[in-house]
Amino acid sequence: MGTITKAIDLLNFFSRKRPEIGLSEFVKLSGRDKATVHRHLTELEENGFLQQNPETRAYGLGPAILRLSGVREATYPMRSVLRPVVRDLADAVGELVHASVLQGEMLSPVVHADPLGHGTQVHFDEAEMLPLHATSSGLAVMAFAPDAFVSRVLEAGLPGITQRTLTDADAVRSLLDKVRATGVARLDRAFDEEVSSQGVPVFGALGEVVGALSVAIPAVRATEEKMTAILPALCDGAVRATRALGGQMPPEHAAKWAAET
């Protein structure tokens, strides 16, 4: 990991639950020495990616993040074009829905919506990166990604997150074959002990997989009947999300989602 990567990597520790982080906590979270972490924080602050609270001395995200986020959304809109798709799907199925895009070998959440129609809900943090092997979104992406990419992910190691997380590469490959055949990935309590989910891929302009759309449901409500009932809306969402991003469904696979609409 290079110096620039180590500095930028510190930004990934921020979340809605952790909007400010002090030097000591950064050291603990990163597992690096205090002097190195302090140097990286200082450089990030000088360039506007962080700002320091004068009272607590803790760091928060700086104005450069807002500027670059605005440029990204204005020139390559994602959140604004996916939000209506996500909201409509959430209303249609009555559960939390989220869209995410590939970032390296993980998924970065873009937008989510929850109609809050039940007493028990799924907690979702858009700042939390999603592992490909342990989420339905990730499996939906890998099933339609190039073989070389899939091999790279599987060979890097598959950490166990819950007791139900698949950590064997052959087992994951077998599951990917099923996802590729149906167009839909389903996982039960593999990323969160209390959540089941179903995901579908989203494609770019050349028919390449760029992200995923997923419905996350408290496991206590995820009956076979319910999971089957949401499939038509979820598959329609895959098509809508792909078109919203200016993408196209791969012709050889398009029927997998069209058949459910």
SULSULDA-V317974 format. One record per residue. RES is the residue in one small letter. PHI is phi in whole degrees, -180 to 180 (none if undefined). PSI is psi as a letter, one per 30 degrees, with the letter a starting at -180 (NA if undefined). OMEGA is omega in degrees with one decimal (999 if undefined). Layout:
# SULSULDA-V317974
res = {RES/RES}
phi = {PHI/PHI}
psi = {PSI/PSI}
omega = {OMEGA/OMEGA}
This chain:
# SULSULDA-V317974
res = {m/g/t/i/t/k/a/i/d/l/l/n/f/f/s/r/k/r/p/e/i/g/l/s/e/f/v/k/l/s/g/r/d/k/a/t/v/h/r/h/l/t/e/l/e/e/n/g/f/l/q/q/n/p/e/t/r/a/y/g/l/g/p/a/i/l/r/l/s/g/v/r/e/a/t/y/p/m/r/s/v/l/r/p/v/v/r/d/l/a/d/a/v/g/e/l/v/h/a/s/v/l/q/g/e/m/l/s/p/v/v/h/a/d/p/l/g/h/g/t/q/v/h/f/d/e/a/e/m/l/p/l/h/a/t/s/s/g/l/a/v/m/a/f/a/p/d/a/f/v/s/r/v/l/e/a/g/l/p/g/i/t/q/r/t/l/t/d/a/d/a/v/r/s/l/l/d/k/v/r/a/t/g/v/a/r/l/d/r/a/f/d/e/e/v/s/s/q/g/v/p/v/f/g/a/l/g/e/v/v/g/a/l/s/v/a/i/p/a/v/r/a/t/e/e/k/m/t/a/i/l/p/a/l/c/d/g/a/v/r/a/t/r/a/l/g/g/q/m/p/p/e/h/a/a/k/w/a/a/e/t}
phi = {none/-74/-60/-64/-62/-62/-69/-65/-59/-63/-66/-72/-82/-78/-156/-64/-80/-132/-76/-131/-137/-85/-57/-62/-70/-60/-61/-66/-67/-87/72/-109/-74/-61/-63/-66/-62/-63/-63/-65/-64/-63/-67/-65/-67/-62/-98/85/-82/-132/-138/-104/-70/-64/-90/-92/69/-80/-104/-131/-64/-98/-66/-63/-63/-64/-63/-69/-64/-65/-63/-60/-69/-73/-95/-142/-62/-128/-60/-69/-86/-88/-57/-62/-64/-65/-64/-63/-67/-60/-67/-69/-100/72/-139/-69/-128/-139/-115/-142/-127/-65/-136/67/-113/-139/-111/-107/-60/-111/-158/-143/-148/-140/-69/54/-93/-131/-71/-102/-127/-89/-83/-133/-117/-67/-87/-92/-70/-110/-72/-70/-80/-113/-131/-65/-61/-65/-66/-63/-71/-62/-62/-119/-93/-59/-57/-62/-66/-61/-62/-63/-66/-69/-76/-76/105/-121/-67/-79/-106/-129/-67/-102/-70/-75/-117/-98/-60/-66/-66/-67/-60/-63/-68/-63/-61/-69/-64/-64/-75/-101/88/-131/-105/-135/-135/-120/57/-89/-113/-137/-59/-115/-129/-114/-151/-132/-132/-133/-78/-124/-116/-96/-63/-100/80/-88/-71/-123/179/-155/-125/-141/-107/-111/-132/-54/-56/-67/-105/-86/-75/-61/-62/-68/-62/-71/-65/-84/-58/-58/-67/-66/-67/-63/-63/-61/-68/-64/-65/-62/-67/-62/-89/78/-98/-142/-71/-59/-52/-73/-120/-55/-64/-62/-99/-64/-66/-94/-90}
psi = {k/l/e/e/e/e/e/e/f/f/f/f/f/k/l/e/f/i/f/k/k/l/e/e/e/e/e/e/e/f/g/l/l/e/e/e/e/e/e/e/e/e/e/e/e/f/g/g/f/l/k/k/j/f/e/f/g/l/k/l/k/l/f/e/e/e/e/e/e/e/e/e/e/e/f/i/k/e/e/e/f/f/e/e/e/e/e/e/e/e/e/e/f/g/l/k/k/k/k/l/l/k/j/b/g/l/k/j/k/e/k/l/k/j/f/h/g/l/e/k/l/k/k/k/j/f/f/k/k/k/k/e/f/g/l/e/e/e/e/e/e/e/f/g/l/k/e/e/e/e/e/e/e/e/f/f/k/j/k/k/e/l/f/g/k/k/f/k/e/e/e/e/e/e/e/e/e/e/e/e/e/f/f/k/k/k/k/j/h/f/e/k/f/g/k/l/l/k/l/l/l/k/l/a/f/g/g/k/k/f/a/l/k/k/k/k/k/k/e/f/f/i/l/e/e/e/e/e/f/f/e/e/e/e/e/e/e/e/e/e/e/e/e/e/g/g/a/k/k/k/e/f/f/e/f/e/e/e/f/f/NA}
omega = {-178.0/-177.5/-179.3/179.4/179.8/179.3/-178.3/-179.2/179.1/-179.3/-177.2/179.1/179.4/175.9/178.2/178.2/-177.5/-176.7/178.0/-178.1/178.2/-178.0/-177.9/179.5/176.0/179.4/-179.6/-177.8/-175.5/-177.2/-179.4/-178.9/-172.8/-177.8/-179.8/179.7/-179.5/178.9/179.1/179.4/179.5/-180.0/178.1/178.5/-179.6/-179.1/173.3/179.9/175.5/170.7/-174.3/176.7/-176.3/-178.9/-176.7/-176.4/177.1/-178.1/173.2/178.8/-175.2/-175.9/179.6/178.2/179.8/-178.5/-177.9/177.3/178.5/178.4/-179.2/-176.9/-179.8/-176.1/177.6/-174.3/176.0/-177.4/-176.2/-178.2/179.5/-176.8/179.4/179.4/-178.9/179.6/-179.5/-179.9/178.6/178.6/-176.7/-176.6/178.4/-178.3/179.4/178.6/175.8/176.0/-179.6/-179.6/179.9/171.8/-174.8/-179.1/173.8/177.4/178.2/179.3/-179.1/-177.6/174.9/178.7/178.7/-179.7/176.7/-178.4/-178.1/178.0/178.1/-176.2/176.3/174.1/179.7/-179.1/-178.0/178.3/-176.0/177.4/-176.3/177.9/-175.8/-173.3/-172.0/-178.9/177.5/176.5/-178.5/178.2/178.3/178.0/-177.2/-178.1/-177.3/177.7/177.5/-178.4/-178.3/178.7/-179.5/179.9/179.7/179.5/-176.5/-178.7/179.7/-178.4/-176.1/-177.3/175.8/-179.3/171.7/179.0/-178.0/179.2/176.1/-179.1/178.2/-175.2/-179.7/178.5/178.3/178.9/179.0/178.8/178.9/177.0/179.8/179.0/179.9/-178.3/-175.8/-177.1/-177.0/176.4/178.2/177.2/-179.3/174.9/-178.2/179.7/177.6/-176.0/-174.4/-173.9/170.1/-177.4/173.4/-177.2/177.1/-178.9/174.4/-171.6/-179.6/-173.1/-178.9/-178.8/178.9/-179.9/-176.9/-178.0/-176.4/176.4/-175.6/172.4/-179.8/-173.0/173.1/-174.2/-179.1/-179.9/-172.6/177.2/178.6/179.5/-178.9/-178.7/178.2/-176.9/-177.3/-175.5/-179.4/-179.8/-180.0/179.1/175.3/177.6/178.1/179.5/-179.2/-179.2/178.8/180.0/179.9/179.4/-179.4/-178.0/177.7/177.0/177.1/-175.6/-176.8/-179.1/-170.8/-177.3/-178.7/-178.4/178.8/-177.4/-178.6/-175.1/999}
